């Protein structure tokens, strides 16, 4: 028990610390709310007793009216203060949710592919999202302070007023009608808010999911999209906050108007019931019963017991949130990390030395004893059956995973000793499961909104060179056209082949010394594919290139070819050498020759 109390105290202290660092105003708002909420019932309790005394003693009725006016005046004032505090708190709470969500997004963005692809990490992300959206530092403190406030008020409160006068029925109907009108205005207001924020909500949701979606991870890591996507997210959130601020303010006015009607009704009820009691038309017991029903004792006690449980539950998610942010990844720098300043990236040589690899939580090796050297500016083709280990080879080279055994060297340096973010700068890739962002065409390629005239000219040239000149002409805003309809109804839907060509252009635009193409033409038809590979030599000029492909004829342009089978390199050589061996590569070539007969003829010619 003592240990649990100590842990609860530590968690409470942590919540105070986090809120204080985020915005000190939140602490003062919570403390003020506790004080005002705690004293709010007591003017009713004390002054109601005075009113009863005046009536039983037969004093001047105006004194009863004076006490009632003071009592409701104080209650109205305290409620207005509570409403103001609540709305101010709601706005800051929205900002804090954005901050916590950005903390999680930033952690996801700075997480390497291997760590991010771990199922246990994905489960933790779902867990911390609950902390972000509700069960966090702020809600824990809110529950704590509200519980204290209700405990205080439980000392002497009894319930809200009961109607004891026939005239009150008509007045109640009028008040209910007016409140219904206000409620309708509120619903219409909320409906308009929902409609106005559909696009912004979709943008925030999309940008937020980019950080957490595994399908985007390789491109985010390789092209250094993290900072850019986080900036886009923050800009979307700023638009939402502006609308939220207006909604919260207008909602507060409607709530106060509704409460004003309620107060007006209760004042009239007091006057009518009090007048009847004063003239002896109802008993003092009946009058007292009406006063006693103003406050619901059971509701307050239920609140306390329920929120004590919620209070403990919140801290479980808070601990999950804090531990998640402390997860270590390959992006974390160490004092031994090597930077590109210490490596001549103008001439690179990559060596796989005794590399074995199996995926996390697997006992089967997908790569076995790989020994291979890729010379500077060499074009290496990788072919093999499905599941032979081709993509795994590429993933190790991109350092999405590290070898289980052995090592990969860049210019004699173990790539695990090179700073992870720096290593990604020398790599450009087109992956099988490439992804495009739901932003403009130029943003997808340059990963920035601020591409200058020279950059845009270069992008246009690359698009034209890769068979997208006619498609670009049809785009109503050219390079600034959104490439999907995910965020913008005016966006364009691209075919799989067009999307893949854009991915190729993005890889070429990065102009990194190491180009990795993992099935870069899988979505293209044979003619378009032929056009791409006709320019393969030009595209890869001066770059060390690794081409992974099922299309055997595409490796015809490579300097050397490695044939994978069951995780091993079973053949290695030039195109002519492998064809002369009449082994597995020759068999692949012959099987595909008939299907690609016309294309092969053009390629060889």
VENRA-V204805 format. One line per field, one symbol per residue. ss: DSSP state (2 for helix, 1 for strand, 0 for the rest). A space follows every 50 residues. Layout:
# VENRA-V204805
ss->???
This chain:
# VENRA-V204805
ss->02222222222222222222220222222222222222222222222222 22222220002222222222222222222222222222222222222222 22222222200022220022222222222222200022222222222222 22200000100000002222222222222222222222222222220222 22222222222202222222220002222222222222222222222222 22222222222222222222222222220000022222222210002222 22222222222222222222222220000000000001022200000001 11111110000000001111111100001111110000022222222000 00001111110011222102222200111100000000012222220000 00222222222222200022222200022201000000000000022222 22222222220001111100000002222222220222200001111100 02222220011111100111111022222220022222222220002222 22220
